[in-house]
Amino acid sequence: MIERVFLALQEGRIVIMTQEHHEETLRRASLQQQELQQGSQGSQGQAQATVTALPHSVDEFVKAQQWCLDNGRMLTLASATTLEFTQPVEFILRGTKFPTGLSAYGALFKWKTDGNWERTMLRYTTTNPDGQAYENQYFTLRGLTVNADQTGGAQASPQKVLCVDAQSGAAIRGADIADVCIEGCVNGIWVEGEVFESYIRHPRLSWCRNAGIVVRHGYDVPGVCSNIFISQPDVTRCPANMGAAIGILADRCSSVIITDGNFISLDGPGIYGTNGLKSVINCEFENAGNTNGAAIVTDHNDFVTSVLACRGSNTGGAMKVLLRHGPGADDPNLIFAHCWMYGGDLLDP
């Protein structure tokens, strides 16, 4: 039982009540436990209940979140939720075939630094150190807001704020990470390992020292990362004296599709693909790539790179070209069309 909360069935929804509401709902405890057991044993094809909580501590949140992942539920946090994290937390994704995860609209998470730059604040993984790992389908996380640096850059912030990873043989498929807002960190959203056909929608990220979003094949977590769709990313503001200052880093993962993005005031590239980029479509760049002079950068091209209908604005004078493509402008596997550039060149020869 989660400490200082109470489970109640109300209008078909399982609700986690705070301690102050415990007494008035105590008479229904027997019914609530019965419904919980029936729900956890129910068919996966049925609609899943939503668990609503107002946790008073990180420990309460961790217990509620893992319970929901274990029992095929979405955890919805009350908008009054404010939690300060002092240690990393980790959640194990189970073999569910329907949306489970977290809805945190209106809630606020904060990171209190301990001086360590290597921390992962929130990790969701299929890796299970205590038993068998299972493939997860439709993991969902939406509406998360994180102030990851309360010191204004004066002290250490998390290496990764939100990490989603899957080990080989226990993939994550169809994940949906939506409306995440993060300020102040080394890396904002980190996706690694065997994550397939998944979506990052409308993230808003700023002051990310290394990168706002990192998508990469498994180094620490073995697995092939493929078909990651990133739509409406808004990644802004990071100078080179803080780090690499990249908007989106596709690290050995060329199967990334980026659409309708906005990248402003980043001294690193707005988008950097070490092994190419499947598609970059309808993105805006203003004073991005100020250190190396290019808004979009690739080193190699594993398959095909497409850059279509993108626009750059070099008002600061340092973003010299829109695209610097490692294999060169004459690469037959480069599709580059309908782009525009103010104050610079479109394509580095």
C-alpha positions as CSV (number, residue, x, y, z in Angstrom):
1,M,0.0,0.0,0.0
2,I,1.3,3.4,-0.9
3,E,2.0,5.4,2.3
4,R,-0.4,8.2,3.1
5,V,-2.6,7.6,0.1
6,F,-5.9,5.8,-0.4
7,L,-7.2,3.9,-3.5
8,A,-10.8,4.5,-4.4
9,L,-13.0,3.5,-7.4
10,Q,-15.0,6.5,-8.6
11,E,-17.1,6.5,-11.7
12,G,-15.0,3.7,-13.2
13,R,-11.6,5.3,-12.4
14,I,-9.2,4.2,-9.7
15,V,-8.1,7.3,-7.8
16,I,-5.3,7.7,-5.3
17,M,-6.6,9.9,-2.5
18,T,-4.4,11.9,-0.2
19,Q,-4.3,11.2,3.5
20,E,-6.7,14.0,4.4
21,H,-9.4,12.2,2.4
22,H,-8.7,8.8,3.8
23,E,-11.2,8.9,6.7
24,E,-14.2,9.8,4.6
25,T,-13.6,6.9,2.1
26,L,-12.4,4.3,4.6
27,R,-15.7,2.4,4.6
28,R,-15.1,1.6,1.0
29,A,-11.6,0.1,1.5
30,S,-12.8,-3.5,0.9
31,L,-14.4,-2.6,-2.4
32,Q,-11.4,-0.7,-3.5
33,Q,-9.0,-3.6,-2.9
34,Q,-11.3,-6.0,-4.7
35,E,-11.5,-3.7,-7.7
36,L,-7.7,-3.3,-7.8
37,Q,-7.2,-7.1,-7.9
38,Q,-9.8,-7.5,-10.6
39,G,-8.2,-4.7,-12.6
40,S,-4.7,-6.1,-12.5
41,Q,-6.1,-9.5,-13.6
42,G,-8.3,-8.1,-16.4
43,S,-7.9,-8.6,-20.1
44,Q,-5.3,-6.4,-21.8
45,G,-7.7,-5.7,-24.5
46,Q,-10.0,-3.8,-22.2
47,A,-9.7,0.0,-21.6
48,Q,-7.4,0.7,-18.7
49,A,-8.3,2.8,-15.7
50,T,-6.5,6.0,-14.8
51,V,-4.9,6.4,-11.4
52,T,-4.9,10.0,-10.1
53,A,-2.5,11.1,-7.4
54,L,-1.3,14.1,-5.4
55,P,1.9,12.7,-4.0
56,H,3.5,14.6,-1.0
57,S,6.9,13.2,-1.6
58,V,9.2,11.7,-4.3
59,D,8.9,8.3,-2.6
60,E,5.1,8.4,-2.9
61,F,5.4,9.3,-6.5
62,V,7.9,6.5,-7.2
63,K,5.7,3.9,-5.6
64,A,2.6,5.1,-7.4
65,Q,4.3,5.2,-10.8
66,Q,5.8,1.8,-10.5
67,W,2.5,0.3,-9.4
68,C,0.8,1.8,-12.4
69,L,3.5,0.4,-14.8
70,D,3.1,-3.0,-13.1
71,N,-0.7,-3.0,-13.4
72,G,-1.2,-1.4,-16.8
73,R,-2.4,2.0,-15.6
74,M,-1.7,5.6,-16.5
75,L,-0.7,7.7,-13.5
76,T,-2.2,11.2,-13.7
77,L,-0.6,13.7,-11.3
78,A,-2.8,16.5,-9.8
79,S,-1.8,19.9,-11.1
80,A,-0.9,21.0,-7.6
81,T,2.0,18.4,-7.5
82,T,5.4,19.9,-6.8
83,L,8.3,17.5,-6.1
84,E,12.0,18.2,-5.5
85,F,14.3,15.3,-6.4
86,T,17.6,14.8,-4.6
87,Q,18.5,11.3,-6.0
88,P,17.9,9.6,-9.4
89,V,14.8,7.4,-9.7
90,E,14.3,4.5,-12.1
91,F,11.2,2.7,-13.3
92,I,10.9,-0.7,-15.1
93,L,8.6,-1.0,-18.0
94,R,6.6,-4.2,-18.3
95,G,5.3,-6.2,-21.2
96,T,2.1,-4.2,-21.7
97,K,0.4,-3.7,-25.1
98,F,-1.6,-0.6,-24.3
99,P,-0.7,2.9,-23.1
100,T,0.8,3.0,-19.6
101,G,3.0,5.7,-18.0
102,L,2.6,9.3,-16.7
103,S,0.5,12.3,-17.4
104,A,1.9,15.3,-15.5
105,Y,0.2,18.4,-16.9
106,G,0.4,21.3,-14.4
107,A,2.8,19.4,-12.1
108,L,6.4,20.6,-11.5
109,F,9.5,18.5,-10.8
110,K,12.7,20.1,-9.5
111,W,16.2,18.8,-9.2
112,K,18.3,19.7,-6.1
113,T,21.9,19.3,-7.0
114,D,24.4,17.2,-5.0
115,G,27.3,18.4,-7.1
116,N,27.4,15.3,-9.3
117,W,27.2,15.9,-13.1
118,E,26.5,12.2,-13.9
119,R,23.0,11.8,-12.5
120,T,20.0,10.6,-14.5
121,M,17.0,12.2,-12.9
122,L,14.2,10.0,-14.4
123,R,14.9,6.7,-16.1
124,Y,12.2,4.5,-17.7
125,T,13.7,1.2,-19.0
126,T,12.9,-2.4,-20.0
127,T,16.1,-3.5,-18.4
128,N,15.2,-5.6,-15.3
129,P,18.1,-6.4,-13.0
130,D,15.9,-8.7,-10.9
131,G,14.3,-10.8,-13.5
132,Q,13.1,-11.2,-17.1
133,A,12.8,-8.2,-19.4
134,Y,9.8,-7.8,-21.6
135,E,9.0,-5.8,-24.8
136,N,6.9,-2.8,-24.0
137,Q,4.3,-1.2,-26.3
138,Y,2.9,2.3,-26.2
139,F,4.7,3.7,-23.1
140,T,3.3,7.2,-22.7
141,L,4.7,10.2,-20.9
142,R,3.1,13.6,-21.4
143,G,3.0,17.1,-19.8
144,L,6.2,16.8,-17.7
145,T,7.8,20.1,-16.6
146,V,11.2,20.0,-15.0
147,N,13.4,22.8,-13.5
148,A,16.6,20.8,-13.6
149,D,18.9,23.6,-12.5
150,Q,17.7,25.8,-9.6
151,T,21.1,27.4,-9.3
152,G,21.1,29.2,-12.7
153,G,24.0,27.3,-14.0
154,A,26.2,27.8,-10.9
155,Q,26.3,24.1,-9.8
156,A,25.9,20.6,-11.3
157,S,22.7,19.7,-13.1
158,P,21.6,16.2,-14.3
159,Q,23.5,14.4,-17.1
160,K,20.1,13.2,-18.3
161,V,16.8,14.6,-17.1
162,L,14.5,12.1,-18.8
163,C,16.0,8.8,-20.1
164,V,14.0,6.2,-22.0
165,D,16.0,3.1,-23.0
166,A,15.4,-0.5,-24.0
167,Q,17.8,-3.4,-24.0
168,S,18.1,-5.7,-27.0
169,G,15.3,-8.3,-27.0
170,A,13.1,-6.2,-24.9
171,A,12.3,-3.3,-27.2
172,I,10.0,-0.3,-26.6
173,R,7.6,0.2,-29.5
174,G,5.2,3.0,-30.2
175,A,6.3,5.2,-27.2
176,D,4.8,8.7,-27.1
177,I,6.7,11.4,-25.2
178,A,4.7,14.6,-25.5
179,D,4.7,18.2,-24.2
180,V,7.8,17.9,-22.1
181,C,9.4,21.1,-20.9
182,I,12.9,21.1,-19.4
183,E,15.3,23.9,-18.5
184,G,18.8,23.7,-17.3
185,C,20.7,20.3,-17.7
186,V,23.4,18.5,-19.6
187,N,21.0,16.5,-21.8
188,G,17.2,17.0,-21.7
189,I,15.6,13.9,-23.3
190,W,17.7,10.8,-23.9
191,V,16.5,7.9,-26.0
192,E,18.8,4.9,-26.3
193,G,18.9,1.2,-27.2
194,E,16.2,-0.9,-28.9
195,V,13.5,1.8,-29.2
196,F,11.4,1.5,-32.4
197,E,8.7,3.5,-34.1
198,S,8.4,6.0,-31.3
199,Y,7.4,9.7,-31.0
200,I,8.7,12.8,-29.3
201,R,6.1,15.5,-29.8
202,H,6.4,19.2,-29.0
203,P,9.3,19.2,-26.5
204,R,10.4,22.6,-25.2
205,L,14.0,22.6,-24.0
206,S,16.5,25.4,-23.1
207,W,19.9,25.8,-21.5
208,C,20.9,22.1,-22.3
209,R,24.7,22.0,-22.1
210,N,25.3,19.1,-24.4
211,A,22.0,18.6,-26.3
212,G,18.3,19.1,-25.9
213,I,17.5,15.7,-27.3
214,V,19.8,12.7,-27.8
215,V,18.8,9.7,-29.8
216,R,21.4,7.0,-30.2
217,H,22.1,3.4,-30.9
218,G,23.0,1.5,-27.7
219,Y,26.4,2.1,-26.2
220,D,25.6,1.4,-22.6
221,V,22.3,-0.3,-23.4
222,P,22.7,-2.6,-26.4
223,G,20.2,-2.3,-29.2
224,V,19.3,-0.7,-32.5
225,C,17.4,2.6,-32.3
226,S,15.2,3.1,-35.3
227,N,12.3,5.3,-36.7
228,I,12.2,8.0,-34.0
229,F,9.8,10.8,-35.0
230,I,10.5,14.2,-33.4
231,S,7.8,16.8,-34.2
232,Q,7.6,20.5,-33.2
233,P,10.8,20.5,-31.1
234,D,11.6,24.0,-29.6
235,V,15.3,24.0,-28.5
236,T,16.8,27.3,-27.7
237,R,19.6,29.2,-25.8
238,C,22.9,27.6,-25.0
239,P,26.3,29.2,-25.5
240,A,29.5,27.2,-26.2
241,N,31.1,28.0,-22.9
242,M,28.5,25.7,-21.3
243,G,29.1,22.7,-23.6
244,A,28.5,21.4,-27.1
245,A,25.2,23.3,-27.1
246,I,23.4,21.1,-29.7
247,G,19.7,21.1,-30.3
248,I,19.1,17.5,-31.4
249,L,22.0,14.9,-31.5
250,A,21.4,11.7,-33.6
251,D,24.3,9.6,-32.4
252,R,24.9,6.7,-34.8
253,C,21.1,6.6,-35.3
254,S,20.4,7.8,-38.8
255,S,16.7,6.7,-38.7
256,V,15.4,10.0,-37.2
257,I,12.6,12.1,-38.7
258,I,12.5,15.7,-37.5
259,T,9.6,18.0,-38.5
260,D,8.4,21.6,-37.8
261,G,11.3,22.4,-35.4
262,N,12.5,25.7,-34.0
263,F,16.2,26.1,-33.1
264,I,17.4,29.5,-31.9
265,S,20.6,30.8,-30.2
266,L,22.5,27.6,-30.0
267,D,26.3,27.7,-30.5
268,G,26.3,24.1,-31.5
269,P,24.3,22.8,-34.5
270,G,20.6,22.9,-34.3
271,I,20.6,19.3,-35.6
272,Y,23.6,17.0,-35.7
273,G,23.5,13.5,-37.2
274,T,26.8,11.6,-37.0
275,N,25.6,9.0,-39.5
276,G,23.0,11.0,-41.5
277,L,19.4,12.0,-40.9
278,K,16.5,10.3,-42.6
279,S,14.4,13.5,-42.8
280,V,14.5,17.1,-41.7
281,I,11.4,18.9,-42.9
282,N,10.0,22.4,-42.4
283,C,12.4,23.5,-39.6
284,E,13.5,27.0,-38.6
285,F,17.1,28.0,-37.6
286,E,18.2,31.3,-36.3
287,N,21.8,31.8,-35.1
288,A,22.4,28.1,-34.5
289,G,25.7,26.4,-35.2
290,N,27.6,29.6,-34.3
291,T,30.8,27.7,-33.4
292,N,31.2,25.6,-36.6
293,G,29.1,27.8,-38.8
294,A,26.4,25.4,-39.9
295,A,22.8,24.9,-38.6
296,I,22.5,21.3,-39.7
297,V,25.6,19.0,-39.7
298,T,26.1,15.4,-40.8
299,D,29.4,13.5,-40.7
300,H,28.5,10.4,-42.7
301,N,25.4,9.2,-44.6
302,D,24.5,5.5,-43.8
303,F,21.4,5.5,-46.1
304,V,19.8,8.7,-47.3
305,T,19.6,12.2,-45.8
306,S,16.7,14.5,-46.8
307,V,16.5,18.2,-45.9
308,L,13.4,19.8,-47.2
309,A,11.7,23.2,-46.8
310,C,13.9,24.5,-44.0
311,R,14.8,28.1,-43.4
312,G,17.8,29.8,-41.8
313,S,18.4,33.3,-40.5
314,N,22.0,34.4,-39.9
315,T,21.3,37.6,-38.1
316,G,24.3,37.1,-35.8
317,G,26.8,36.5,-38.6
318,A,28.2,33.2,-37.4
319,M,25.7,30.7,-39.0
320,K,27.3,30.7,-42.4
321,V,25.5,27.8,-44.0
322,L,22.2,26.0,-43.5
323,L,23.6,22.4,-44.2
324,R,27.1,21.0,-43.9
325,H,26.9,17.4,-45.2
326,G,29.9,15.2,-44.5
327,P,30.0,13.3,-47.8
328,G,29.6,16.6,-49.7
329,A,27.0,18.5,-51.6
330,D,27.2,16.1,-54.6
331,D,26.3,13.0,-52.5
332,P,23.7,11.0,-54.6
333,N,22.0,10.0,-51.4
334,L,21.4,13.6,-50.3
335,I,17.9,15.1,-51.0
336,F,18.1,18.9,-50.4
337,A,15.3,21.0,-51.8
338,H,13.0,24.0,-51.2
339,C,15.2,25.6,-48.5
340,W,16.0,29.3,-47.9
341,M,18.8,31.1,-46.1
342,Y,19.1,34.7,-45.0
343,G,22.7,36.1,-44.6
344,G,24.5,33.0,-45.7
345,D,24.7,30.0,-48.0
346,L,22.3,27.1,-48.3
347,L,24.8,24.2,-48.7
348,D,28.4,23.9,-47.8
349,P,30.2,22.5,-50.9
